[in-house]
Amino acid sequence: MSVVKFFSGAKVPLEMHKVRIVQKLNLVPVDRRLEAITEAGNNTFLLKNRDIFLDMLTDSGVNAMSDKQLAAMMECDDSYAGSETFPKLEAAIMDVFGMEYFLPAHQGRAAENIISKVFVSPGTIIPMNYHFTTSKAHIVLNGGLVEEIIIDEGLNVSSSYPFKGNLDTAKLEALVKKHGAKKIAFVRIETGTNLIGGQPHSLQNLREVRKVCDKHGLILVFDASLLADNLYFIKTREKACRNMSINEIAREIGDLCDIIYFSARKLGCARGGGICTRKKEYYMKMRELVTLYEGFLTYGGMSVREIEAIAVGLRETMDEDMISQGPLFIEFMVNELVANGVPVVTPPGGLGCHLDAMRFLPKVPQSEYPAGALATALFIAGGVRGMERGSISEQRDENGNEVYSNMELLRLAMPRRVFTLSQVKYAVDRIVWLYKNRDLVGGLSFIEEPKMLRFFFGKLKAKGDWQKKLVARFKKDFGDSL
Ligand SMILES: *Cc1c(COP(=O)(O)O)cnc(C)c1O
């Protein structure tokens, strides 16, 4: 994406690619949208693609691939062991992170399983800037305790702080002092912090975390799944890095970390994952588990086609035009919403645009799931599918009490190079309409609530008939328009 000056003075992100394969979309009438979300138990995970217009559920495995990636997929070498494809990915890892050892895994959480099994033992502590659902689950499963030590500004929904994903090194020192370095399995930095709105950390912060790790002999593990956005933010928001190339920034990150793992469903625009390290000792410890859980060392549960695509995708990630597309579209969307008074997480981050449901729907209490309610309302208003990232995504405690999340967000992910700007403008329009009619939106309650992962499978119903009223208002305001 280029920041080209428009003669009109307008600030419009300009796509530096052209679209050569398209998929037809449906925009079904509002009555059908209400029916569909009801059939889905008011859970956007359970909607069918044929009823969805803009799928902003996630950026996982749905980013557009390049012509070069597709071409590489045709050249792959399929064999169980000794495939010619695998060294191409190893070479790309070396170029990007400068790390010699690479272990393949079928996706990000599989890498987390292996790292947690090797390094986490009961009673150990894993400090991190912020957790991701699967990262935390694997650590907890192995008896570890997650300590979130993000800077205080990180949890401030509306802010202008450029690096809300930074880890607070004073809090890290305090943890070491309290528990002793031996009890700390590793320190985990998640780049492009997913659950707090795709917010980046700075390169300087990573250097400072490294210093503390060196001082106490701690292992630094880096979750690079959302690295592409974070690289862009380091380059554009961190003054001292302005003259570094994207590749130089990535190489320094590689130099600062002991282990880097990633989901290639995000990083590299394909489907897969892996673990990189410079230390043979760590590689040897994890190697057996890869063959046990994932597959032989030259494929690790991935198809060789995907491995070819990741190798090319990782190299393409070093191109500023490529990685700026997501952040610039998100910035456009966030700024338009802010200009219309809609409460969103600021500053704009990576990954997507996050509506702040607590401020959007102040009358819906957390016990009635404001972010989940907003997700259903936006689907009714525009066929736009988002993901609830609030209390429904949490789990009840041992006593069956609700655990309310820090934030109630509706995440509208921006898969890279997938939507056009007019589609983004359409989403903004429907959100602004919904905001003007927010008094109509009510809460939800569970009708089927699984104990585990209720956000995936749970079913809910609207409290009262607010969704029908919303449809009636839509028809009044939009007439025959879909
Ligand atoms: C998606 C994601 C993961 C898990 O990756 P999968 O490929 O979905 O298993 C881990 N960490 C972060 C930050 C992610 O965004």
The ligand as an ORCA input file, in Angstrom:
! r2SCAN-3c Opt
* xyz 0 1
  C      -3.800    -17.282     15.631
  C      -2.791    -17.119     16.669
  C      -2.210    -18.233     17.288
  C      -2.637    -19.659     16.961
  O      -2.417    -19.971     15.638
  P      -3.319    -21.045     14.851
  O      -2.651    -21.195     13.550
  O      -4.696    -20.484     14.766
  O      -3.304    -22.304     15.653
  C      -1.247    -18.000     18.245
  N      -0.890    -16.759     18.592
  C      -1.428    -15.675     18.030
  C      -0.993    -14.326     18.438
  C      -2.404    -15.802     17.054
  O      -2.950    -14.715     16.504
*
